[in-house]
């Protein structure tokens, strides 16, 4: 029987409508993830005011949510590699949508903390599978830009949440934010259930699912004659022959450790912004509306920066663009530290500086997802990306307590820490041996 490698089949020919729509649905899922990741940070000042508690009291709620993210990232990647990317993503979207909606009805801090943990499990589980589905449904020469365009939807979700929060929190309860943040993913779950296909790169590992594989390939415009056997590409491996220890194989151990360091420091920095920026700004005397808009501008800058850097990486590889982004993030954070230390800071100047910082910070983090997907082969990609994310989430958990401490200090140390974190990411990237190569 004649054979054809699946990788050759997917990486050549047209990028079909069904493949593009899979990436679009993945991007919509990430928008809702962006909303649910950041909705707590926007709501903290309003909840603190209604319940009469200090902002710092929310450190545990934010930390346990990030613990959920960490566990969810690890479990989501493992489930994605063993049960399928589609089923793992569906379960994750259902969980974080339902938990976020339930938070709208939380009667106490204890209930809020528990629900935030389960929402974190779902958000964490969704992200590695979204990244993997996007990578595996996109031809190799378009993959970095496609992943960047998908992950950039996290700050898009943050912008939407900021714009909504800047109006809702003025005249309505904070609970409306959680209603909106939970209802959207539940509606998306129905769409994904009806329309989303399993990854062919996952199905090809299981000969008993050959009929399903051929159906998926037909749906994306890759008809394969019955007398032609579809075989995995050399890097796809075989059934059940991979494990977590393979990401420490001698050939990739160095890059795994460097990638973990970059994710740890990067997510510590990012979540200092996403979870604590509104509270920091209100602590400096800005209104709830101005604080919400500040985080929205931070995310808004990230949208354009991530897209621009995604194109740059596609054309010229990842090493130079990512190093430029880390340096730019550190410099703009130092500028913000000087700005907030002065008296009578104009809001529009603050918003501009936050947008500039967002351009670089989000570009770094979104590019890291593309880099992680590049470093690991198909066989261990979901596990490798999930492990890096899990290490990064440990930094995010740490950020909850760092932010709580910094909030008590009315000094520019908050933005100084962001600069230090980005400088650390720069050093980790300098240690990476593998970087995305320029598109042919």
Secondary structure, 3 states (H helix, E strand, C coil): CEEEEHHHHHHCCCCCHHHHHHHHHHHHHHHHHHHHHHHHHHHHHHHHHHHCCCHHHHHHHHHHHHHHHHHHHHHHHHHHHHCCHHHHHHHHHHHHHHHHHHHCCCCCHHHHHHHHHHHHHHHHHHHHHHHHHHHHCCCHHHHHHHHHHHHCHHHHHHHHHHHHHHHHHHHCCCHHHHHHHHHHHHHHHHHHHHHCCCCHHHHCCCHHHHHHHHHHHHHCCCCCCCCEEEECCCCCCCCCCCCHHHHHCCCCHHHHHHHHHHHHHHHHHHHHHHHHHHHHHHHCCCCHHHHHHHHHHHHHHHHHHHHHHHHHHHHHCCHHHHHHHHHHHHHHHHHHHHHHHCCCCCHHHHHHHHHHHHHHHHHHHHHHHHHHHHHCCHHHHHHHHHHHHHHHHHHHHHHHHHHHHHHCCCCCHHHHHHHHHHHHHHHHHHCCCCCCCCCC
